[in-house]
Amino acid sequence: VQLQASGGGLVQPGGSLRLSCAASGSAFSIDAMGWSRQAPGKQRELVATIARRGSTNYADSVKGRFAISRDNAKNTVYLQMNSLKPEDTAVYYCYAMSVYAFWGQGTQVTVSS
C-alpha cells in the first residue's frame, strides 16, 4: 500500500485547511485510516481515525474543530481542519491499517499570522 498525502500549507489562526491522502496498491486490504501529527520537539500525536464502516475517533485537542472522512471507492481519507490554532502547526502524516501499518509522507501545516 502506498499513501500520497496533500493539502498542507500556511494558514492564519482561525482559518481552515483540508488534507487528503490517497491509497494505492493493495488498498482493498485497508481497514482503518487516519492522521497523526508531529510538532518540532514533540512526540507524534494521533489526531483522528476512521474505520472502514465510518466510526471515528479524535484527539481531545481537535474535537469539534477537525473532521475526518473517507471515500472507500477512491481509497482516500480526508481531514477537514477548521478553527486552526498555532498549536496545530506540525507535520501531518496519514496512515492506513491492514495486516500491517502503512504511513504516507508528511505534509506541513503551519498556522501563523
Kinemage of the C-alpha trace (Angstrom):
@kinemage 1
@onewidth
@group {chain A} dominant
@subgroup {mainchain}
@vectorlist {calphas} color= white
{ca val a 1} P 0.000 0.000 0.000
{ca gln a 2} L 1.295 3.436 -0.923
{ca leu a 3} L -0.127 6.609 0.586
{ca gln a 4} L 0.089 10.059 -1.005
{ca ala a 5} L -0.858 12.997 1.182
{ca ser a 6} L -1.597 16.538 0.036
{ca gly a 7} L -3.232 19.764 1.155
{ca gly a 8} L -0.877 21.224 3.728
{ca gly a 9} L 0.194 24.844 3.742
{ca leu a 10} L 0.296 28.114 5.611
{ca val a 11} L -2.913 29.452 7.126
{ca gln a 12} L -3.788 32.188 9.584
{ca pro a 13} L -5.206 31.368 13.013
{ca gly a 14} L -8.910 30.681 12.732
{ca gly a 15} L -8.546 29.501 9.168
{ca ser a 16} L -9.217 26.134 7.558
{ca leu a 17} L -7.354 23.520 5.562
{ca arg a 18} L -8.322 20.186 4.072
{ca leu a 19} L -5.825 17.352 3.891
{ca ser a 20} L -6.231 14.417 1.539
{ca cys a 21} L -4.489 11.055 1.439
{ca ala a 22} L -4.950 8.603 -1.397
{ca ala a 23} L -4.039 4.941 -1.044
{ca ser a 24} L -2.880 2.784 -3.915
{ca gly a 25} L -1.574 -0.728 -4.300
{ca ser a 26} L -3.359 -3.336 -2.179
{ca ala a 27} L -5.843 -0.768 -0.936
{ca phe a 28} L -8.629 -3.371 -0.783
{ca ser a 29} L -6.994 -4.741 2.363
{ca ile a 30} L -7.220 -1.463 4.289
{ca asp a 31} L -9.397 -1.233 7.386
{ca ala a 32} L -8.790 1.884 9.473
{ca met a 33} L -7.243 5.054 8.104
{ca gly a 34} L -6.241 8.191 9.903
{ca trp a 35} L -3.932 11.067 10.592
{ca ser a 36} L -1.238 11.756 13.119
{ca arg a 37} L 0.981 14.800 13.546
{ca gln a 38} L 4.358 15.716 14.922
{ca ala a 39} L 5.374 19.176 16.007
{ca pro a 40} L 9.040 20.141 16.428
{ca gly a 41} L 10.413 18.760 19.659
{ca lys a 42} L 7.239 16.829 20.441
{ca gln a 43} L 6.146 13.227 20.171
{ca arg a 44} L 3.913 12.128 17.343
{ca glu a 45} L 0.249 12.520 18.277
{ca leu a 46} L -2.675 10.557 16.901
{ca val a 47} L -5.146 13.117 15.566
{ca ala a 48} L -8.072 11.215 14.085
{ca thr a 49} L -9.008 7.720 12.951
{ca ile a 50} L -11.839 6.401 10.812
{ca ala a 51} L -12.811 2.764 10.415
{ca arg a 52} L -13.854 1.313 7.081
{ca arg a 53} L -17.503 1.463 8.130
{ca gly a 54} L -17.155 5.086 9.237
{ca ser a 55} L -16.779 5.159 13.004
{ca thr a 56} L -14.406 7.896 14.107
{ca asn a 57} L -12.145 8.853 16.983
{ca tyr a 58} L -10.414 12.160 17.662
{ca ala a 59} L -7.749 13.502 19.945
{ca asp a 60} L -9.263 15.759 22.609
{ca ser a 61} L -7.196 18.658 21.275
{ca val a 62} L -9.026 18.640 17.930
{ca lys a 63} L -12.547 17.551 18.855
{ca gly a 64} L -15.135 19.935 17.483
{ca arg a 65} L -12.647 21.522 15.072
{ca phe a 66} L -11.406 18.683 12.863
{ca ala a 67} L -13.470 16.193 10.899
{ca ile a 68} L -12.163 13.002 9.316
{ca ser a 69} L -13.937 11.309 6.444
{ca arg a 70} L -13.155 8.734 3.781
{ca asp a 71} L -14.244 7.675 0.345
{ca asn a 72} L -13.797 3.930 0.139
{ca ala a 73} L -14.421 3.928 -3.612
{ca lys a 74} L -11.454 6.271 -4.058
{ca asn a 75} L -9.389 4.757 -1.201
{ca thr a 76} L -8.955 8.278 0.109
{ca val a 77} L -9.125 9.750 3.595
{ca tyr a 78} L -9.669 13.436 4.311
{ca leu a 79} L -9.074 15.677 7.284
{ca gln a 80} L -11.050 18.912 7.370
{ca met a 81} L -9.366 21.258 9.821
{ca asn a 82} L -11.297 24.314 10.989
{ca ser a 83} L -10.623 26.994 13.582
{ca leu a 84} L -6.926 26.283 13.303
{ca lys a 85} L -4.631 27.352 16.107
{ca pro a 86} L -0.883 27.963 16.160
{ca glu a 87} L -0.501 24.823 18.255
{ca asp a 88} L -1.872 22.804 15.331
{ca thr a 89} L 1.364 23.561 13.484
{ca ala a 90} L 3.013 20.231 12.701
{ca val a 91} L 3.863 17.753 10.008
{ca tyr a 92} L 0.750 15.691 9.396
{ca tyr a 93} L 1.049 12.028 8.389
{ca cys a 94} L -1.692 9.814 7.051
{ca tyr a 95} L -1.734 6.121 7.798
{ca ala a 96} L -3.619 3.008 6.815
{ca met a 97} L -4.063 -0.212 8.702
{ca ser a 98} L -4.391 -3.654 7.186
{ca val a 99} L -2.309 -6.587 8.340
{ca tyr a 100} L 0.451 -4.022 8.575
{ca ala a 101} L 0.552 -0.294 9.213
{ca phe a 102} L 1.434 1.958 6.294
{ca trp a 103} L 2.454 5.588 6.503
{ca gly a 104} L 2.406 8.355 3.966
{ca gln a 105} L 4.927 11.116 3.594
{ca gly a 106} L 4.262 14.083 5.809
{ca thr a 107} L 2.622 17.300 4.775
{ca gln a 108} L 3.467 20.516 6.611
{ca val a 109} L 0.691 22.550 8.214
{ca thr a 110} L 1.714 25.934 9.574
{ca val a 111} L -0.739 28.134 11.452
{ca ser a 112} L 0.663 31.613 11.837
{ca ser a 113} L -0.262 35.232 11.356
